[in-house]
Amino acid sequence: MKSVIIRAFFAFYTVLTASSAMADFRGDANRLLDITENLRSKININFVKSTPLTDVEDRIFNEILPTIDERFIAAGEFFNDAAIARDSTSAGVLVQSGLNELKEARSLIYEGRWLANQNNISIADIFDELLLEIEEAEKIIEDSGLINPWLAGAWDIRYTNPSGKWINGTMTFSGSDAEYRTDGGSKGRFTKVDFENDNRRVEGLWRFQNGATGWYQFYLNNDGESFSGKWGNGSRIGKNKKGHWNGSLK
């Protein structure tokens, strides 16, 4: 009876913990959605514009601001999807996509602010407010732990072949799978991808285009933008090691 009670308790605790985690990431995603809506409200203001517009004003009002708005719309859609995602891993992929949209918007905001300041156009303060809102969104994302650093973009990689020669290439993770390509044009895939230890480690199985298969195991470095690891033959991770593998974000 005691063992039954203990098992029941741990089952309940697991469900409770999972429910709490689900609530956390959905709450964070909804906060991000609120920020994107607030960002859009700040640029959907009827600015007083001269008639006709100067070239710089035309660039700001008819090109930069509408494109920023498009990026905010796209970010909001990703954050909305994250809020209703089935699990935190799926939400993390969507939040990363939303964050990428905000980063694109930020580069345009910098341009718009510089043009406004250089030409005495009285909307520079709006650009400053937008940057502060984006910083708040980034802080929420950082604190949420939703972002998987392995999904942040393409990686420049180097690995040793069976002869010990270093091979250069690129690698991209996309959720549950990944692909890599050597500078010589050869291709391979990671047919199994497991993110472990709070996304500090990723491991699984690979298949090269010539049919060769094996395992890999990568460890994220403290900078969060580079990794080191190893690979081997067979399906038992850590056994029959054959070489090294490292890389950094592009």
C-alpha positions, 0 to 999 in steps of 0.5 A: 500500500505504501508503494502505491501511495508513493507512486500516486504522489509522484504521478500527481507531482509530475502532473502538477509540475508539468501544468505549472510549466505550461502555465508559465510559458503560456503566461510569458507568451501572452505577455510578449503578445501584449508587448507587440500589440503595444508596439504597434499602437505606438507607431499607428499614430497620426504623425504631423507630416509636411506636404509634400514629404521630403525624401527622408520623411518618405523613407521614414513614414512610407517605408521604415514604419510600415515595415516595422509594423509588418515585423511586429505583426509577424512577431505577434503571430508567433507569440500568439501561437506560442501561447497555445502551443502543446508544450514548452519545446514547441513554444520555444521554437515559436518564441525564437521566431518571434524574437527574430522578427523583433531583431529585424524591427530593431535594426529598422528602428535604429535607422529611423531614429538616426534619420529623424535625429539628423533631419530634426523630424519630431518622432525620434522619441517614438523610436526610443520607446519602441527600443525600450519595449523590445528590451522588455520583450527580450528580458521576458524571453531570457527569464522564461528559459523558453529559448533553445540556443541550438535553434538560434540560427545556422552554425559554422562547424568543424569535425574530424573525419575518420582519418583525423582531418578537419572538415568545415561546414554548416549545421542548422537545427530545426526542432526535432531534426537537423542537417549539416553540409560540408564546404565540399557539398556533402550532406548529412542529417541528424535523424535523432535529436534530444536536447538535454540538461536545460538545452546545454547538451544535444545528442542523437544519431546522424546519417551521412549521404553515403549511408554511413550512420553513427551518434553525436554529442554536443555540449554548449559552451558558457558563451551560449554561442559555441559548442564542443563535442564528439561523434562515433559509430553505432547507435550507442551514444558515447561508445566507439568514439571516432572524432571531435566536433565543434562549432559556433553561431554564424 
